[in-house]
Amino acid sequence: MKGRLIKISIGMLAATLPLLLMSGTAGAGGIINKVNQSADYMRTLNRNAATDYADIAVYNPAGIMQMGDGFYGKLDVMYFGKDYSNNVPGYGSLSQDEPSVIPALFSIYKKKKWAGFFAFTIPAGGGELDYNNGDARTVQLASGIAAQANARFPATVPNMFYYDQIDPGYIKVKQSSVYGFTLGGSYAINDAWSLSIGTRYSTGVREFEGQATVSATNPLPGPGGVQLNAPITESLSLEEDADGWAGILGVNFAPNEKLNTALTFISNTPMDYTMDVTNDTLGIAPALGFADGSTRRIDIPGLLAFGISYRFLPQLKVDLNYTYYLEEDAEIDTYSDEGNSWDLGLSAEYIFNPQWKASVGYLMTDIKVADDQQINEPEEPKLDANALAAGVVWNATPAWAITMGGSYVWYDSVTDSMGIQYEKSVWNASVGVQYRFF
């Protein structure tokens, strides 16, 4: 299998490397989208029909009209522990456990039939990764370099002098964040029906560096004692940036005090990333598809988010959510035949008294990416998942609400046709503070 990897050409690498900087915090969501954007989401995993705290500005903005009048501000911080690995034949498990900290900010002003809302979140990307012993991508990079170097040897050079040793080096995603700024308004048609309209501006910044080395077991002496097959090291550093706009529409229907239903639509966000190659020791970045100044299209797909919330008892509320990611309608240059992914979840919330309530939640995620497409982004493979969450909210005063929650996500491992196995798991701890100013 190692020999098979060494035969990979630079042309194949050009087809498999373009999502280099897409890696980010994994959780609920599709191929690109991340919907784990608030502490209250991390304690329930289901917010599509929520009508309680200010984070619904991004989950159910039409539901804001079910909240009391006033001005709300909310700050959330989410910590993610990430264990990812690529088990590459001949190289073993190449892994990373670099954590990420993700912030979010929400504000709502509501008065009678009108409301305005603003949010700052991370709708895609959102984390750092550090494979300090390399991964499937650096193995492929080094394999391509070895194949190119060996092809330049005259036919008279025995195979024993070929480059046959690969040091996967390292790969580090120093940042991979798409910052989303959401702004909009909501209107109550009557006590049951409300609507929302808004927009989200997204700006993405990604920065990567990596290194891999190839060497030969047997030195090949040349004139003057120079080793003709001396080790070759490629160091590569890249940066990308893009921005784009999306539209948001929502509707909320609350026919009585027990039942609430909601539907939110977010349109596709076109994202044209411009490449800046900051370091390329061998000058092969253009052959890998990373020409300085080049662009690639990696949209944030639109989505449809549907939720039903029903209060079985005054103290007990249950939510059912379904989120459908419109990936087939987006342009994601580096995947083929992808989409449409979806999430399906269920949560329960119990009120103990006016100050305390607790919640539990479950989510199943189905990702529509073929196993052999995982090599396009081995740093953060796109895998089907299950998640459990729990948390509490302490309403310290009528003005203050403090959220504490956490979740664990386990993923189905897959193995591609090259025998590379992709695995990961994620755990989270979150805290949020909301204050109602008036």
C-alpha positions in Angstrom: 0.0 0.0 0.0 2.9 2.4 0.7 4.1 1.8 -2.8 0.7 2.6 -4.2 0.7 5.9 -2.3 4.1 6.8 -3.7 2.7 6.5 -7.2 0.3 9.4 -6.7 1.0 12.1 -9.1 1.1 15.9 -8.7 -2.0 16.0 -10.9 -4.0 13.9 -8.5 -2.8 16.0 -5.6 -4.2 19.1 -7.5 -7.6 17.4 -7.5 -7.5 16.3 -3.8 -5.9 19.3 -2.0 -8.2 22.3 -2.6 -10.1 22.2 0.7 -6.9 22.6 2.6 -8.2 25.4 4.7 -11.8 24.4 5.2 -11.1 22.5 8.5 -13.0 23.8 11.5 -14.9 22.9 14.5 -17.1 19.9 14.0 -20.6 19.5 15.3 -24.1 19.6 13.9 -24.3 20.8 10.4 -23.7 19.8 6.8 -20.6 19.6 4.7 -19.8 23.3 5.2 -22.4 24.7 7.6 -22.0 24.7 11.3 -25.1 25.3 13.4 -23.5 24.8 16.8 -23.6 28.6 17.3 -24.8 29.2 20.9 -24.6 27.8 24.4 -28.3 27.0 24.4 -27.9 25.0 21.3 -25.1 23.0 22.9 -27.4 22.1 25.9 -30.3 21.0 23.6 -29.1 20.5 20.0 -32.6 21.7 19.0 -33.4 25.4 18.7 -35.4 25.6 15.4 -38.7 26.3 17.3 -37.3 28.0 20.4 -38.9 31.2 21.7 -36.9 31.9 24.9 -33.4 33.4 24.6 -31.7 35.9 22.3 -29.8 33.2 20.3 -33.0 32.5 18.4 -32.0 35.5 16.3 -30.1 32.9 14.2 -32.3 29.8 14.8 -35.9 31.1 14.8 -36.0 34.9 14.3 -39.7 34.9 13.7 -40.2 33.3 17.1 -38.8 36.5 18.7 -42.4 37.8 18.7 -43.2 35.2 21.4 -40.7 36.9 23.8 -41.5 39.7 26.1 -40.9 43.3 25.1 -37.5 44.6 25.9 -33.8 44.8 24.9 -31.8 41.6 25.3 -28.0 41.0 25.1 -26.4 37.6 25.2 -22.7 36.5 25.1 -21.8 32.8 24.7 -18.5 31.0 24.8 -18.1 27.4 23.6 -15.1 25.2 24.1 -14.6 22.2 21.8 -12.3 19.3 22.4 -11.5 17.6 19.1 -10.0 14.2 18.5 -9.5 13.5 14.8 -7.4 10.8 13.1 -6.4 9.5 9.7 -5.2 5.9 9.9 -3.0 5.6 6.8 -1.7 2.2 5.8 2.0 2.0 6.5 2.0 5.1 8.7 -0.5 4.2 11.4 -2.8 6.7 13.2 -2.0 10.3 12.4 -4.1 12.4 14.8 -4.7 15.8 16.3 -6.4 17.0 19.5 -6.1 20.8 19.3 -9.2 22.4 21.0 -11.1 25.4 19.8 -12.9 28.2 21.6 -15.9 29.8 19.7 -17.6 33.0 20.8 -21.1 34.3 19.9 -23.0 37.5 20.5 -26.7 38.1 20.2 -29.0 41.1 20.7 -32.7 41.7 20.3 -35.0 44.7 20.7 -38.7 43.9 20.8 -41.7 46.2 21.3 -45.3 45.2 20.7 -45.6 44.0 17.1 -42.0 44.8 15.9 -38.5 43.5 16.7 -35.0 44.0 15.5 -32.1 41.6 16.0 -28.4 41.3 15.5 -26.0 38.4 15.9 -22.3 37.6 15.6 -21.6 33.9 15.1 -19.3 31.4 13.3 -21.6 29.7 10.6 -18.7 27.8 9.1 -15.1 26.8 9.9 -14.4 28.0 13.4 -11.3 26.3 14.7 -7.7 25.3 14.7 -6.1 22.0 13.9 -2.6 20.7 14.5 -1.5 17.3 13.1 2.0 17.5 14.4 2.9 14.1 12.9 1.2 14.8 9.5 -2.0 13.3 8.1 -3.2 11.7 4.9 -2.7 14.9 3.0 1.0 15.3 3.9 1.5 11.6 3.1 0.1 12.3 -0.3 2.1 15.5 -0.8 5.3 13.7 0.0 4.3 10.7 -2.2 3.8 13.0 -5.1 7.1 14.7 -4.5 8.8 11.3 -4.4 7.1 10.2 -7.6 8.2 13.3 -9.4 11.8 13.0 -8.1 12.1 9.3 -9.1 10.7 10.0 -12.6 13.7 12.3 -13.2 16.3 9.5 -12.6 17.8 7.9 -15.7 16.6 4.4 -16.4 20.1 3.2 -15.6 19.6 4.1 -11.9 18.5 1.0 -9.9 15.3 1.2 -7.9 17.3 0.7 -4.7 18.4 4.4 -5.0 14.8 5.7 -5.4 13.1 7.9 -2.8 11.2 5.4 -0.7 11.0 6.9 2.7 8.3 9.5 3.7 8.2 11.7 6.8 4.7 13.0 6.9 6.0 16.1 8.7 3.1 18.2 10.0 0.1 20.2 9.0 -1.4 23.0 11.0 -4.5 25.0 10.3 -3.7 28.2 12.2 -7.1 29.6 11.7 -10.2 28.7 9.8 -13.1 30.9 10.6 -16.1 32.3 8.8 -17.4 35.3 10.8 -21.2 35.8 10.3 -23.0 39.1 11.0 -26.7 38.7 11.0 -29.2 41.7 11.0 -32.9 41.7 10.6 -36.4 42.3 11.8 -39.5 40.5 12.9 -43.2 41.3 12.8 -46.3 39.8 14.5 -49.3 39.6 12.2 -51.4 38.5 15.2 -50.9 36.5 18.4 -50.4 33.2 16.4 -48.5 34.2 13.3 -45.2 36.1 13.0 -42.6 36.7 10.2 -39.0 37.7 10.0 -36.6 38.9 7.3 -32.9 39.5 7.5 -29.5 39.2 6.0 -26.2 37.7 7.0 -22.8 39.0 5.9 -20.0 36.3 6.1 -16.3 36.9 5.8 -13.9 33.9 5.8 -10.2 33.9 6.7 -8.0 30.8 6.6 -4.4 30.3 7.3 -2.4 27.0 6.8 1.1 25.8 7.0 2.5 22.3 6.4 5.7 20.4 5.7 6.7 16.9 4.4 10.0 15.2 3.6 11.1 12.4 1.3 14.4 10.5 1.5 16.1 7.5 0.1 17.2 4.5 2.1 20.4 4.2 0.1 22.6 7.2 -0.7 23.4 7.7 -4.4 26.8 9.3 -4.7 27.5 11.8 -7.4 30.4 14.0 -8.6 32.3 15.5 -5.7 30.6 13.2 -3.2 27.3 15.0 -3.5 24.3 12.8 -2.7 22.1 12.8 -5.8 19.1 11.5 -3.8 19.5 13.8 -0.8 16.3 14.3 1.3 13.7 16.8 -0.1 11.6 18.9 2.1 8.6 20.9 1.0 7.2 23.6 3.3 4.0 25.3 2.2 2.1 28.2 3.8 -1.2 29.6 2.4 -3.8 32.1 3.3 -7.3 32.6 1.8 -10.1 35.1 2.3 -13.6 35.6 0.9 -16.9 37.2 1.8 -20.6 36.9 0.8 -24.2 37.7 1.6 -27.2 35.5 2.4 -30.9 36.3 2.8 -33.0 35.0 5.7 -36.8 34.4 5.9 -38.7 33.0 8.8 -42.2 32.2 9.9 -43.5 31.2 13.3 -47.0 29.8 14.2 -48.1 29.5 17.8 -51.8 28.5 17.8 -52.0 28.1 21.6 -49.8 28.2 24.7 -48.7 24.5 24.2 -47.7 24.4 20.6 -45.1 26.3 18.6 -43.9 25.6 15.1 -41.3 27.4 13.0 -39.6 27.4 9.6 -36.5 29.4 8.8 -34.8 29.6 5.4 -31.3 30.9 4.8 -30.1 31.3 1.2 -26.8 30.2 -0.3 -23.8 32.4 0.5 -21.5 32.7 -2.5 -17.9 32.6 -1.3 -15.0 33.2 -3.7 -11.7 32.6 -1.9 -8.6 34.4 -3.1 -5.3 32.5 -2.5 -2.2 34.1 -1.1 0.8 31.7 -1.1 3.2 33.0 1.6 5.8 30.2 1.4 6.5 27.5 -1.1 10.1 26.1 -0.8 9.9 23.9 -3.9 7.8 26.2 -6.0 5.1 23.5 -6.6 2.1 25.3 -5.2 0.7 26.1 -8.7 0.9 22.5 -9.7 -1.1 21.6 -6.6 -3.8 24.1 -7.5 -2.6 26.8 -5.2 -1.4 29.5 -7.6 -0.9 32.8 -5.9 -3.9 35.1 -6.6 -6.1 32.2 -7.8 -9.7 31.8 -6.7 -11.9 29.0 -5.7 -15.7 28.9 -5.0 -16.6 27.3 -1.6 -20.1 28.5 -0.8 -21.9 28.2 2.6 -25.0 26.2 1.4 -28.5 27.5 2.2 -30.7 25.6 4.6 -34.3 24.9 5.7 -34.8 24.6 9.4 -38.1 23.3 10.7 -39.1 22.8 14.3 -42.0 21.8 16.5 -42.2 22.6 20.2 -44.9 21.2 22.4 -45.5 21.7 26.1 -46.9 18.5 27.5 -47.0 19.9 31.1 -46.5 23.4 32.4 -43.0 22.2 33.5 -42.2 19.9 30.5 -41.5 21.0 26.9 -40.4 18.7 24.0 -38.8 19.9 20.7 -38.5 18.0 17.4 -36.1 19.6 14.8 -35.2 18.9 11.2 -32.6 20.8 9.3 -32.0 20.3 5.6 -28.8 21.6 3.9 -29.2 22.7 0.3 -25.7 21.6 -0.8 -26.7 20.5 -4.3 -27.6 24.1 -5.1 -24.3 25.5 -3.8 -20.9 25.6 -5.5 -18.3 23.6 -3.6 -15.5 23.2 -6.1 -13.7 20.5 -4.4 -16.4 17.9 -3.8 -18.2 15.9 -6.4 -21.8 14.6 -6.2 -22.2 16.0 -2.7 -25.5 16.8 -0.8 -28.0 17.2 0.6 -27.1 16.5 4.2 -29.6 16.8 7.1 -30.0 16.8 10.9 -32.8 15.3 12.9 -33.1 15.9 16.6 -35.2 15.7 19.8 -34.9 17.5 23.1 -36.7 17.8 26.4 -36.7 20.7 28.9 -38.0 20.6 32.4 -38.7 23.6 34.7 -38.0 22.9 38.3 -38.9 26.4 39.5 -38.8 30.0 38.2 -35.0 30.1 38.6 -33.9 26.6 37.4 -34.5 24.4 34.4 -32.6 21.5 32.8 -32.5 20.1 29.3 -31.3 17.0 27.4 -31.1 16.6 23.7 -30.2 14.1 20.9 -29.2 14.7 17.3 -28.5 12.5 14.3 -26.6 13.9 11.4 -26.5 12.4 7.9 -23.7 13.7 5.7 -23.9 13.2 2.0 -20.3 12.8 1.0 -18.9 9.5 -0.5 -16.1 7.7 1.3 -13.6 8.4 -1.4 -14.3 12.1 -1.2 -13.0 12.3 2.4 -9.4 12.7 1.1 -10.5 16.2 -0.1 -10.4 17.3 3.5 -8.8 14.6 5.7 -8.1 17.2 8.5 -11.8 17.3 9.3 -13.5 14.4 7.5 -17.3 14.7 6.9 -18.8 11.8 8.8 -22.3 10.8 9.9 -22.8 11.5 13.6 -24.9 11.1 16.7 -24.8 13.6 19.6 -26.1 13.8 23.1 -26.3 17.1 25.1 -27.4 18.3 28.5 -27.4 21.5 30.5 -29.1 23.9 32.8 -30.3 27.5 32.8 -30.2 29.6 36.0 -32.5 32.6 35.9 -30.7 34.4 38.7 -33.1 37.4 38.5 -35.8 38.4 36.0 -33.0 40.2 34.1 -30.2 37.6 34.2 -30.1 34.1 32.6 -27.0 32.0 32.8 -26.7 28.9 30.5 -24.3 26.0 31.2 -24.3 23.0 28.9 -22.2 20.4 27.1 -22.4 17.7 24.5 -20.6 14.7 23.1 -20.5 13.8 19.4 -19.5 10.5 18.1 -19.0 9.8 14.4 -19.2 6.8 12.1 -15.7 6.0 10.9 -15.2 5.2 7.1 -12.4 3.7 5.1 -11.8 4.8 1.5 -10.5 2.8 -1.5 -6.9 3.6 -0.6 -7.4 2.0 2.8 -7.3 5.2 4.8 -9.6 5.2 7.8 -11.1 8.5 9.0 -12.2 8.8 12.6 -13.2 11.7 15.0 -15.0 12.6 18.1 -15.9 16.0 19.7 -16.9 17.1 23.2 -18.1 20.5 24.2 -18.6 22.7 27.3 -20.4 26.0 26.9 -21.5 28.9 29.0 -23.7 31.8 28.1 -24.9 35.0 29.9 -28.0 36.9 28.9 -29.1 40.2 30.3 -32.4 42.0 29.7 -31.7 45.7 30.0 -35.4 46.7 30.1 
